[in-house]
Every structure is written in C-alpha cells, then in structure tokens.
C-alpha cells in the first residue's frame, strides 16, 4: 500500500485544498495518508518554507502547491 504524506502549514489555503482533493480519492485508491504541519519544525520550515503543501508518495516528493488528481492517481497506481 502506498504512503502519502502532505506537509502543510496552519492557515494555508492551498494546503486545505490539496488535503481535500487527496482525501476525496483516498478510499478509491487505497493509500495511507498522513498530514504533518511544518509550523513547529525549524528543519521542515527551512526545507519547504513557502512551497507547501508538499505532497510525498512513499517518501519521495511528488508535487508542490497544487494537486493534479490525474497525475496523482497515476503515481498511486504505479
């Protein structure tokens, strides 16, 4: 089963949209989802800063800012 992680920030509108879009296909595509706020991690803030949301699939960066559901779906199915 694939593992999806989303790095997010508190109050991030793009993050909320990305989380909603990915959550909408979670049951259909059957993957584990974890959302982690970078607010309390200096290391994650330095690494990703304003690039959030950052979407990782199996610990590899898949996308930044916006979610292309077709591209995301293909990545999960592969």
KEGUDO-604989 format. One record per atom (N, C-alpha, C, CB): x, y, z; atom name; residue number from 1. Coordinates in Angstrom, 2 decimals. Glycine has a CB too. Example, Ala and Ser with C-alpha at 12.3 -4.5 7.8 and 13.67 -1.06 7.14 Angstrom:
2
13.19 -5.69 7.80 N 1;
12.30 -4.50 7.80 CA 1;
13.20 -3.30 7.80 C 1;
11.31 -4.47 9.05 CB 1;
12.85 -2.25 7.08 N 2;
13.67 -1.06 7.14 CA 2;
12.90 0.03 7.87 C 2;
14.08 -0.60 5.72 CB 2;
This chain:
78
0.85 -1.18 0.00 N 1;
0.00 0.00 0.00 CA 1;
0.89 1.24 0.00 C 1;
-0.96 0.00 1.22 CB 1;
0.57 2.19 -0.85 N 2;
1.33 3.43 -0.95 CA 2;
1.12 4.29 0.29 C 2;
0.94 4.21 -2.22 CB 2;
2.13 5.09 0.58 N 3;
2.08 6.01 1.71 CA 3;
2.17 7.44 1.17 C 3;
3.22 5.72 2.74 CB 3;
1.19 8.26 1.51 N 4;
1.15 9.66 1.08 CA 4;
1.31 10.53 2.32 C 4;
-0.18 9.99 0.32 CB 4;
2.20 11.50 2.21 N 5;
2.39 12.47 3.29 CA 5;
2.25 13.86 2.70 C 5;
3.80 12.29 4.00 CB 5;
1.54 14.71 3.41 N 6;
1.38 16.10 2.99 CA 6;
1.98 16.98 4.07 C 6;
-0.12 16.46 2.72 CB 6;
2.98 17.78 3.70 N 7;
3.49 18.80 4.61 CA 7;
2.65 20.04 4.41 C 7;
5.02 19.09 4.37 CB 7;
2.16 20.58 5.51 N 8;
1.22 21.69 5.47 CA 8;
1.62 22.73 6.52 C 8;
-0.23 21.18 5.73 CB 8;
0.93 23.86 6.48 N 9;
1.09 24.91 7.50 CA 9;
-0.29 25.31 8.00 C 9;
1.84 26.15 6.92 CB 9;
-0.34 25.81 9.19 N 10;
-1.59 26.32 9.75 CA 10;
-2.05 27.51 8.92 C 10;
-1.40 26.72 11.25 CB 10;
-3.34 27.50 8.55 N 11;
-3.92 28.61 7.81 CA 11;
-3.58 28.65 6.33 C 11;
-3.49 29.88 8.43 CB 11;
-3.02 27.60 5.80 N 12;
-2.61 27.56 4.39 CA 12;
-3.80 27.12 3.52 C 12;
-1.41 26.59 4.18 CB 12;
-4.31 28.05 2.74 N 13;
-5.47 27.77 1.90 CA 13;
-5.16 26.70 0.84 C 13;
-5.95 29.06 1.21 CB 13;
-4.01 26.80 0.19 N 14;
-3.64 25.79 -0.80 CA 14;
-3.49 24.41 -0.17 C 14;
-2.34 26.18 -1.51 CB 14;
-3.02 24.37 1.06 N 15;
-2.89 23.11 1.79 CA 15;
-4.25 22.47 2.01 C 15;
-2.17 23.32 3.13 CB 15;
-5.20 23.29 2.44 N 16;
-6.56 22.78 2.68 CA 16;
-7.16 22.19 1.41 C 16;
-7.46 23.88 3.22 CB 16;
-6.96 22.87 0.29 N 17;
-7.48 22.38 -0.99 CA 17;
-6.80 21.06 -1.36 C 17;
-7.26 23.42 -2.10 CB 17;
-5.48 21.00 -1.22 N 18;
-4.73 19.78 -1.56 CA 18;
-5.17 18.61 -0.68 C 18;
-3.21 20.01 -1.40 CB 18;
-5.31 18.85 0.61 N 19;
-5.74 17.79 1.52 CA 19;
-7.14 17.30 1.16 C 19;
-5.71 18.29 2.98 CB 19;
-8.05 18.21 0.86 N 20;
-9.41 17.83 0.46 CA 20;
-9.41 17.00 -0.82 C 20;
-10.29 19.08 0.27 CB 20;
-8.62 17.42 -1.80 N 21;
-8.58 16.70 -3.08 CA 21;
-8.01 15.30 -2.91 C 21;
-7.76 17.48 -4.12 CB 21;
-6.93 15.20 -2.16 N 22;
-6.31 13.88 -1.96 CA 22;
-7.22 12.99 -1.11 C 22;
-4.91 14.03 -1.28 CB 22;
-7.82 13.55 -0.09 N 23;
-8.75 12.79 0.75 CA 23;
-9.93 12.27 -0.06 C 23;
-9.25 13.66 1.92 CB 23;
-10.36 13.03 -1.06 N 24;
-11.53 12.64 -1.86 CA 24;
-11.29 11.36 -2.67 C 24;
-11.90 13.77 -2.81 CB 24;
-10.04 10.98 -2.90 N 25;
-9.74 9.77 -3.67 CA 25;
-9.07 8.69 -2.81 C 25;
-8.84 10.11 -4.86 CB 25;
-8.92 8.95 -1.53 N 26;
-8.22 8.02 -0.63 CA 26;
-8.88 6.65 -0.59 C 26;
-8.16 8.60 0.78 CB 26;
-10.17 6.60 -0.40 N 27;
-10.87 5.32 -0.32 CA 27;
-10.79 4.56 -1.64 C 27;
-12.34 5.55 0.07 CB 27;
-10.98 5.26 -2.72 N 28;
-10.94 4.63 -4.05 CA 28;
-9.55 4.07 -4.38 C 28;
-11.34 5.65 -5.12 CB 28;
-8.50 4.81 -4.04 N 29;
-7.13 4.41 -4.42 CA 29;
-6.41 3.61 -3.33 C 29;
-6.32 5.64 -4.75 CB 29;
-6.98 3.58 -2.12 N 30;
-6.46 2.76 -1.03 CA 30;
-4.99 3.03 -0.71 C 30;
-6.63 1.31 -1.37 CB 30;
-4.73 4.18 -0.11 N 31;
-3.38 4.53 0.33 CA 31;
-3.44 5.08 1.75 C 31;
-2.72 5.57 -0.63 CB 31;
-2.32 5.04 2.44 N 32;
-2.22 5.63 3.77 CA 32;
-1.94 7.12 3.62 C 32;
-1.11 4.93 4.62 CB 32;
-2.57 7.93 4.43 N 33;
-2.40 9.38 4.34 CA 33;
-2.01 9.94 5.70 C 33;
-3.69 10.05 3.84 CB 33;
-0.97 10.77 5.68 N 34;
-0.54 11.47 6.89 CA 34;
-0.36 12.94 6.53 C 34;
0.80 10.86 7.47 CB 34;
-0.87 13.81 7.36 N 35;
-0.69 15.26 7.19 CA 35;
0.16 15.74 8.35 C 35;
-2.08 16.03 7.13 CB 35;
1.25 16.44 8.02 N 36;
2.14 16.95 9.06 CA 36;
2.32 18.45 8.90 C 36;
3.52 16.23 9.01 CB 36;
2.05 19.18 9.98 N 37;
2.26 20.63 9.97 CA 37;
3.74 20.91 10.17 C 37;
1.42 21.33 11.08 CB 37;
4.28 21.81 9.36 N 38;
5.70 22.15 9.48 CA 38;
5.93 23.32 10.43 C 38;
6.27 22.49 8.11 CB 38;
4.85 23.88 10.97 N 39;
4.93 25.06 11.84 CA 39;
5.91 24.91 13.00 C 39;
3.58 25.37 12.39 CB 39;
5.97 23.73 13.60 N 40;
6.78 23.56 14.80 CA 40;
8.16 22.95 14.50 C 40;
6.04 22.69 15.79 CB 40;
8.50 22.79 13.23 N 41;
9.79 22.20 12.88 CA 41;
10.63 23.19 12.08 C 41;
9.60 20.90 12.08 CB 41;
11.69 23.68 12.70 N 42;
12.58 24.62 12.01 CA 42;
13.18 23.96 10.77 C 42;
13.70 25.12 12.96 CB 42;
13.56 22.70 10.90 N 43;
14.16 21.98 9.76 CA 43;
13.20 21.91 8.58 C 43;
14.57 20.56 10.17 CB 43;
11.94 21.51 8.83 N 44;
10.96 21.41 7.74 CA 44;
10.63 22.79 7.18 C 44;
9.69 20.73 8.24 CB 44;
10.58 23.81 8.03 N 45;
10.32 25.16 7.54 CA 45;
11.45 25.62 6.62 C 45;
10.16 26.15 8.72 CB 45;
12.68 25.31 7.00 N 46;
13.82 25.70 6.16 CA 46;
13.83 24.93 4.84 C 46;
15.14 25.45 6.91 CB 46;
13.45 23.66 4.90 N 47;
13.47 22.82 3.69 CA 47;
12.34 23.17 2.73 C 47;
13.38 21.36 4.07 CB 47;
11.12 23.37 3.28 N 48;
9.96 23.55 2.40 CA 48;
9.37 24.96 2.41 C 48;
8.91 22.58 2.79 CB 48;
9.60 25.72 3.47 N 49;
9.17 27.11 3.54 CA 49;
7.83 27.42 2.91 C 49;
10.18 27.95 2.92 CB 49;
7.88 28.18 1.84 N 50;
6.66 28.61 1.15 CA 50;
6.22 27.65 0.05 C 50;
6.88 29.98 0.54 CB 50;
6.82 26.48 -0.03 N 51;
6.46 25.51 -1.07 CA 51;
5.26 24.65 -0.68 C 51;
7.64 24.62 -1.36 CB 51;
4.76 24.81 0.54 N 52;
3.65 23.98 0.99 CA 52;
2.37 24.28 0.22 C 52;
3.41 24.17 2.47 CB 52;
1.53 23.31 0.05 N 53;
1.69 21.95 0.50 CA 53;
2.72 21.19 -0.34 C 53;
0.35 21.24 0.47 CB 53;
3.41 20.30 0.34 N 54;
4.34 19.40 -0.33 CA 54;
3.75 18.01 -0.22 C 54;
5.80 19.46 0.29 CB 54;
3.57 17.34 -1.35 N 55;
2.97 16.01 -1.36 CA 55;
4.07 14.99 -1.65 C 55;
1.82 15.92 -2.42 CB 55;
4.21 14.03 -0.75 N 56;
5.18 12.96 -0.93 CA 56;
4.44 11.64 -1.11 C 56;
6.18 12.89 0.27 CB 56;
4.95 10.82 -2.00 N 57;
4.43 9.47 -2.17 CA 57;
5.59 8.53 -1.89 C 57;
3.83 9.24 -3.61 CB 57;
5.40 7.66 -0.92 N 58;
6.45 6.74 -0.49 CA 58;
7.77 7.48 -0.23 C 58;
6.67 5.64 -1.54 CB 58;
7.67 8.58 0.50 N 59;
8.81 9.39 0.96 CA 59;
9.56 10.11 -0.16 C 59;
9.77 8.52 1.70 CB 59;
8.98 10.19 -1.35 N 60;
9.58 10.94 -2.46 CA 60;
8.66 12.10 -2.83 C 60;
9.84 10.02 -3.70 CB 60;
9.23 13.27 -3.01 N 61;
8.42 14.44 -3.35 CA 61;
7.71 14.20 -4.68 C 61;
9.29 15.73 -3.42 CB 61;
6.41 14.35 -4.65 N 62;
5.59 14.18 -5.85 CA 62;
5.19 15.54 -6.43 C 62;
4.33 13.34 -5.53 CB 62;
4.82 16.48 -5.56 N 63;
4.31 17.76 -6.05 CA 63;
4.38 18.82 -4.96 C 63;
2.87 17.61 -6.55 CB 63;
4.32 20.07 -5.42 N 64;
4.25 21.24 -4.54 CA 64;
3.00 22.04 -4.91 C 64;
5.54 22.12 -4.65 CB 64;
2.49 22.79 -3.98 N 65;
1.42 23.79 -4.14 CA 65;
0.06 23.25 -4.54 C 65;
1.83 24.77 -5.14 CB 65;
-0.07 22.66 -5.71 N 66;
-1.38 22.21 -6.19 CA 66;
-1.34 20.73 -6.53 C 66;
-1.82 23.04 -7.41 CB 66;
-2.51 20.10 -6.47 N 67;
-2.62 18.67 -6.77 CA 67;
-3.28 18.48 -8.12 C 67;
-3.41 17.93 -5.66 CB 67;
-2.60 17.82 -9.02 N 68;
-3.19 17.38 -10.28 CA 68;
-3.67 15.95 -10.03 C 68;
-2.15 17.47 -11.51 CB 68;
-4.99 15.78 -9.88 N 69;
-5.51 14.48 -9.49 CA 69;
-5.20 13.37 -10.50 C 69;
-6.99 14.57 -9.29 CB 69;
-5.18 13.69 -11.78 N 70;
-4.84 12.67 -12.78 CA 70;
-3.41 12.19 -12.57 C 70;
-5.02 13.22 -14.22 CB 70;
-2.50 13.11 -12.41 N 71;
-1.08 12.77 -12.19 CA 71;
-0.91 12.04 -10.86 C 71;
-0.20 14.06 -12.21 CB 71;
-1.60 12.49 -9.82 N 72;
-1.54 11.86 -8.52 CA 72;
-2.06 10.42 -8.60 C 72;
-2.35 12.66 -7.49 CB 72;
-3.20 10.23 -9.24 N 73;
-3.80 8.91 -9.39 CA 73;
-2.86 7.95 -10.11 C 73;
-5.13 9.01 -10.15 CB 73;
-2.24 8.42 -11.19 N 74;
-1.29 7.57 -11.93 CA 74;
-0.12 7.18 -11.05 C 74;
-0.78 8.30 -13.18 CB 74;
0.38 8.11 -10.26 N 75;
1.52 7.83 -9.37 CA 75;
1.14 6.80 -8.30 C 75;
2.03 9.13 -8.70 CB 75;
-0.07 6.88 -7.78 N 76;
-0.51 5.93 -6.76 CA 76;
-0.70 4.54 -7.37 C 76;
-1.83 6.41 -6.11 CB 76;
-1.21 4.49 -8.58 N 77;
-1.48 3.19 -9.22 CA 77;
-0.21 2.50 -9.70 C 77;
-2.41 3.37 -10.41 CB 77;
0.88 3.23 -9.88 N 78;
2.13 2.62 -10.35 CA 78;
2.92 2.02 -9.23 C 78;
2.98 3.63 -11.07 CB 78;
